[in-house]
Amino acid sequence: MLRSSRAKNSAPKPQLPDGIRIYAISDIHGCSDLLRTMFEVIDRDLMTIGRRRALHVFLGDYIDRGPDSSGTIDLLIDRARRHESIFLKGNHEEFLFEVLRNPEMLQNWRQYGGLQTLSSYGIQPPLNPTGEEQKELIDRLALAIPMHHRMFFERLRTRFVCGDFFFVHAGIKPGLPLASQREEDLLWIRDEFLLSERKHEKYIIHGHTPVREPDIRPNRANIDTGAYATGNLTLLTIQGHQLLAL
């Protein structure tokens, strides 16, 4: 379903620099099959854009919940070899780092869909692992994550700016300069940001909080459509001041 960014007021529209087209995707959550489909859509569109510079921007939460976190990371790494790509960090990637540092976080990670990530790396945990078993599972995970995956995770950014657009996983703290935003807010914030109608320094493109369909507002656009639960992974294209969500 297409959603356009037709203006709801007379304020100047946010705009990308001339000659750039952005393809933005958020919250893949291990749905490698849906990601492949979106790449096919992008590839068809790339044949029509001429000499424009195409940027792929991914807004984090590549892992957990869905069935194929490991395969999703492989697809993203392969995509970046052939297309200019920016990868942002989501709260789920941040939580993975926490679990690797502290195996006792495994039970909390279970609530975030972490067991599906373990399975995608070939590790099948018991239903109620003891403290010793939790440490063993995380030690095995640390060994099972390939070096190129680890390098992918370590190089994730928290933000990306292009023209009048600010790309981030969760959102920003309203009223705080973009240069002063805390990483915790960029990865985790919800209501304080989502309920704000104020105009920010840049137009915010984000995910993190699932919505039934792309939510394009005067000050922000949420493109997390809950892919792992709905089967709908949204692709947002931006060119000039036009936003189009598929």
C-alpha positions as CSV (number, residue, x, y, z in Angstrom):
1,M,0.0,0.0,0.0
2,L,1.4,3.4,-0.9
3,R,1.4,6.3,1.4
4,S,2.5,9.8,0.1
5,S,3.7,12.7,2.1
6,R,1.3,15.3,0.8
7,A,1.6,18.4,2.9
8,K,-0.9,18.9,5.7
9,N,0.2,22.5,6.2
10,S,1.9,25.3,4.3
11,A,5.3,24.9,6.1
12,P,8.3,24.3,3.8
13,K,8.8,20.6,3.1
14,P,12.0,18.9,4.2
15,Q,14.2,18.1,1.3
16,L,17.1,15.9,0.2
17,P,20.0,17.4,-1.8
18,D,19.5,17.3,-5.6
19,G,20.6,14.0,-7.2
20,I,20.1,11.8,-4.2
21,R,17.5,9.1,-3.6
22,I,17.2,7.3,-0.3
23,Y,15.7,3.8,0.4
24,A,15.0,3.4,4.1
25,I,14.0,0.2,5.9
26,S,13.5,-0.3,9.7
27,D,12.9,-3.2,12.1
28,I,13.6,-6.2,9.9
29,H,13.7,-8.5,13.0
30,G,15.1,-11.6,11.3
31,C,12.6,-11.6,8.4
32,S,15.1,-12.3,5.7
33,D,12.5,-13.4,3.2
34,L,10.7,-10.0,3.5
35,L,14.1,-8.2,3.1
36,R,14.8,-10.1,-0.1
37,T,11.5,-9.0,-1.5
38,M,12.3,-5.4,-0.7
39,F,15.7,-5.7,-2.3
40,E,13.9,-6.9,-5.5
41,V,11.6,-3.8,-5.3
42,I,14.6,-1.5,-4.9
43,D,16.5,-3.2,-7.7
44,R,13.6,-2.6,-10.1
45,D,13.4,1.1,-9.0
46,L,17.2,1.5,-9.4
47,M,16.8,0.8,-13.1
48,T,14.7,4.0,-13.4
49,I,16.6,6.6,-11.5
50,G,19.3,7.4,-14.0
51,R,22.5,9.0,-12.6
52,R,21.1,9.8,-9.1
53,R,23.1,8.7,-6.1
54,A,21.1,5.9,-4.3
55,L,21.6,5.5,-0.5
56,H,20.3,2.5,1.4
57,V,19.5,3.5,5.0
58,F,18.7,0.8,7.6
59,L,17.3,2.0,10.9
60,G,18.2,-0.9,13.2
61,D,16.6,-3.9,14.9
62,Y,17.9,-6.5,12.4
63,I,17.8,-9.4,14.9
64,D,15.4,-11.1,17.3
65,R,11.7,-12.1,17.1
66,G,11.8,-13.3,13.5
67,P,13.2,-16.7,12.3
68,D,16.4,-15.8,10.6
69,S,18.6,-13.1,12.3
70,S,21.8,-14.6,11.1
71,G,20.6,-14.8,7.5
72,T,19.4,-11.2,7.7
73,I,22.9,-10.0,8.7
74,D,24.4,-12.0,5.8
75,L,22.0,-10.3,3.4
76,L,22.7,-6.8,4.7
77,I,26.5,-7.3,4.5
78,D,26.2,-8.6,1.0
79,R,24.0,-5.7,0.0
80,A,26.6,-3.2,1.3
81,R,29.2,-4.7,-1.0
82,R,27.3,-3.5,-4.0
83,H,25.3,-0.5,-2.8
84,E,26.1,2.5,-0.7
85,S,24.6,1.6,2.7
86,I,24.2,3.2,6.1
87,F,23.4,0.9,9.0
88,L,22.1,2.3,12.3
89,K,21.9,0.6,15.6
90,G,18.6,-0.5,17.2
91,N,17.8,-1.3,20.8
92,H,17.9,-5.0,20.0
93,E,21.5,-4.8,18.8
94,E,22.4,-2.9,21.9
95,F,20.7,-5.6,24.0
96,L,22.7,-8.3,22.2
97,F,25.9,-6.5,23.4
98,E,24.5,-6.4,26.9
99,V,23.8,-10.2,26.9
100,L,27.3,-11.0,25.5
101,R,28.8,-9.0,28.4
102,N,26.4,-10.3,31.0
103,P,24.9,-13.8,30.4
104,E,22.4,-13.3,33.3
105,M,20.6,-11.0,30.9
106,L,19.6,-14.1,28.8
107,Q,16.2,-14.4,30.6
108,N,15.4,-10.7,29.8
109,W,16.6,-11.3,26.2
110,R,14.1,-14.1,25.9
111,Q,11.3,-11.4,26.2
112,Y,12.9,-9.5,23.3
113,G,12.8,-12.5,21.0
114,G,16.5,-13.4,21.7
115,L,15.9,-17.2,21.6
116,Q,15.1,-16.9,17.9
117,T,18.5,-15.2,17.4
118,L,20.2,-18.0,19.3
119,S,18.5,-20.6,17.1
120,S,19.5,-18.8,13.9
121,Y,23.2,-19.2,15.0
122,G,22.6,-22.9,15.6
123,I,22.1,-22.8,19.4
124,Q,19.1,-24.5,21.0
125,P,18.6,-23.4,24.6
126,P,16.8,-25.4,27.3
127,L,13.4,-24.1,28.5
128,N,14.7,-22.9,31.9
129,P,18.5,-22.7,31.8
130,T,20.4,-22.5,35.1
131,G,22.9,-19.7,35.7
132,E,25.7,-22.0,34.6
133,E,23.8,-23.0,31.5
134,Q,23.1,-19.4,30.6
135,K,26.8,-18.6,30.7
136,E,27.6,-21.6,28.5
137,L,24.9,-20.6,26.0
138,I,26.3,-17.1,25.7
139,D,29.8,-18.4,25.4
140,R,28.7,-20.6,22.6
141,L,26.9,-17.6,21.0
142,A,30.0,-15.5,21.2
143,L,31.9,-18.2,19.3
144,A,29.1,-18.8,16.8
145,I,28.8,-15.2,15.7
146,P,31.1,-15.0,12.6
147,M,33.8,-12.3,12.7
148,H,32.2,-10.4,9.7
149,H,28.9,-10.3,11.7
150,R,30.7,-9.0,14.8
151,M,32.3,-6.3,12.7
152,F,28.9,-5.4,11.3
153,F,27.5,-5.0,14.8
154,E,30.5,-3.0,16.1
155,R,30.3,-0.5,13.2
156,L,26.6,0.4,13.6
157,R,25.9,4.1,13.9
158,T,23.3,5.8,16.1
159,R,22.2,8.5,13.6
160,F,22.5,9.6,10.0
161,V,21.7,13.1,8.5
162,C,21.1,13.9,4.9
163,G,19.6,17.2,3.8
164,D,16.7,18.1,6.0
165,F,16.3,14.5,7.3
166,F,17.5,12.9,10.5
167,F,17.5,9.1,10.5
168,V,17.4,7.2,13.8
169,H,16.1,4.0,15.3
170,A,13.6,5.2,18.0
171,G,13.4,8.9,17.9
172,I,14.8,12.0,19.7
173,K,14.2,13.8,22.9
174,P,12.1,16.8,21.9
175,G,13.7,20.2,22.6
176,L,17.2,18.9,22.9
177,P,19.6,19.9,20.1
178,L,20.2,17.0,17.7
179,A,24.0,17.2,18.4
180,S,23.3,16.7,22.1
181,Q,21.0,13.7,21.9
182,R,21.8,10.8,24.2
183,E,22.3,7.3,22.7
184,E,19.7,5.9,25.1
185,D,17.0,8.1,23.7
186,L,18.0,7.5,20.1
187,L,17.6,3.7,20.7
188,W,14.7,3.5,23.2
189,I,12.5,6.6,23.4
190,R,8.8,6.3,22.8
191,D,5.9,8.4,24.2
192,E,7.8,11.7,24.9
193,F,8.9,11.7,21.3
194,L,5.8,10.1,19.7
195,L,3.4,12.5,21.4
196,S,5.3,15.6,20.5
197,E,4.0,17.8,17.7
198,R,6.8,20.3,17.8
199,K,8.9,21.0,14.8
200,H,12.4,19.5,15.2
201,E,15.7,20.8,13.7
202,K,15.3,18.1,11.0
203,Y,12.5,15.9,9.9
204,I,12.8,12.6,11.8
205,I,12.7,9.2,10.0
206,H,12.4,6.4,12.6
207,G,11.1,3.0,13.5
208,H,11.1,1.1,16.9
209,T,7.3,1.5,17.7
210,P,5.2,-0.8,15.5
211,V,2.3,0.8,13.6
212,R,-0.3,-0.8,11.4
213,E,0.8,1.3,8.3
214,P,3.5,3.9,7.7
215,D,2.8,6.9,9.9
216,I,3.9,10.0,8.0
217,R,3.4,13.2,10.0
218,P,4.5,16.9,9.7
219,N,7.5,16.4,12.0
220,R,8.4,12.7,11.6
221,A,7.7,9.4,9.8
222,N,7.5,6.0,11.5
223,I,8.2,3.1,9.2
224,D,8.1,0.2,11.6
225,T,5.2,-1.9,10.5
226,G,5.9,-4.9,12.8
227,A,7.3,-7.2,10.0
228,Y,7.8,-10.2,12.2
229,A,4.2,-10.2,13.3
230,T,2.4,-8.7,10.3
231,G,4.5,-9.9,7.3
232,N,4.7,-6.2,6.2
233,L,8.2,-4.8,5.9
234,T,7.9,-1.1,4.8
235,L,10.2,0.5,2.3
236,L,10.4,4.3,2.4
237,T,11.8,6.1,-0.7
238,I,12.8,9.8,-0.5
239,Q,13.7,12.0,-3.3
240,G,13.7,15.8,-3.2
241,H,10.8,16.6,-0.8
242,Q,8.7,13.5,-1.8
243,L,8.2,10.6,0.6
244,L,6.6,7.4,-0.6
245,A,6.1,4.3,1.6
246,L,5.5,0.9,0.1
